[in-house]
Amino acid sequence: MYSLMFTLPYWKKGIPFVETSYWNWFIAISAVYQSIIIGVESYLLNHPNVMNSVSAVTRRQHPTIQQFAVACNTQVTCAIHTLIASVGAVWLVTQPSALLQDHLFGVNFWSQIHGIHTSAVFFTELVELLYSYGIPKDAYDNVMLLHHGIGALAFSFASYGVGTYYAALILLAELSSPILSLRWWMLQFNYGSTTMFKVVENAFAATFFLVRIVLGYFYITPTIVSDLLPIAMGGPVPLERFPFYHGQVDVGLIRILAGTVCFLLVVFHSFNAFFLYKIVGMATKSAKRNAKHESDETTELLKEKLMDEQPVTRRILASKEDQKSDDE
């Protein structure tokens, strides 16, 4: 599949995205992430003793080193991508640039690289998901295939210098993802009952709520809806709001672009709802795990206390028996 992607410019001229000036950047970023995947997987396959250090739950979920390697390489690329994408998004939406003057056509080199970076990662991970589909078999694979497929196509708009501001807005939501990845690693290697794990879990819950719920519903959504929904619904196209328009697309295409971004906003919130459902499930399991851990500790303390008190109890009973014999 990668060979096909690398040779697209040679066997099919005119395919959208392939002939843009940023295609080489897309190929380079894809190659970097694919190298990371190959490196992680190769290391783990050559060091199967790593499985001796993982938790019992991990061994049940990923009984072979191959399955664990597939899970690990996805987490590594996810952590690197989301850290770069979210920090880059914060920088882009706070810079005094064309992006802030014209949300649809305002663009600069870094905003395009930012969107292409995410598109390349999604394509890379999509290839990996297809390659390793069903290892292990999990319905979650289908959700991630849909997520990565839509994301890969959506962020390819950056190649044309269109909507890079909206891409940065949506990627602000990834600020919580590196913490989620850290939480995953701690669970794999038996740190799930530590104080540090609780700190990480609370930090993830807080950042998810702040960036995906508060920021998502009170900043990202109002910005996109106020900009584009009236246009997408057939209202007038206020070209004065797009100072960098310069007639590069017709007004009809602007309506299509506006509708596409609004549709992607709905998709964005749909995935957020799904991930929120998963997080509530994780929090419930974590609460049960902590309660069980505390219950086990209480039981052990009671046992120790009873063991300590047993000699005293026996002496008291013996004393009472002796007193009873004397009275008789």
Secondary structure, 3 states (H helix, E strand, C coil): CHHHHHHHHHHCCCCCCCCCCCHHHHHHHHHHHHHHHHHHHHHHHHCHHHHHCCCHHHHHHCCCHHHHHHHHHHHHHHHHHHHHHHHHHHHHHHCCCHHHHCCCCCCCHHHHHHHHHHHHHHHHHHHHHHHCCCCCCCCHHHHHHHHHHHHHHHHHHHHHCCCHHHHHHHHHHHHHHHHHHHHHHHHHCCCCCCHHHHHHHHHHHHHHHHHHHHHHHHHHHHHHHHHHHHHHCCCCCCHHHCCCCCCCCCHHHHHHHHHHHHHHHHHHHHHHHHHHHHHHHHHHHHHHHHHHHHHHHHHHHHHHHHHHHHHHHHHHHHHHHHHHHHHC
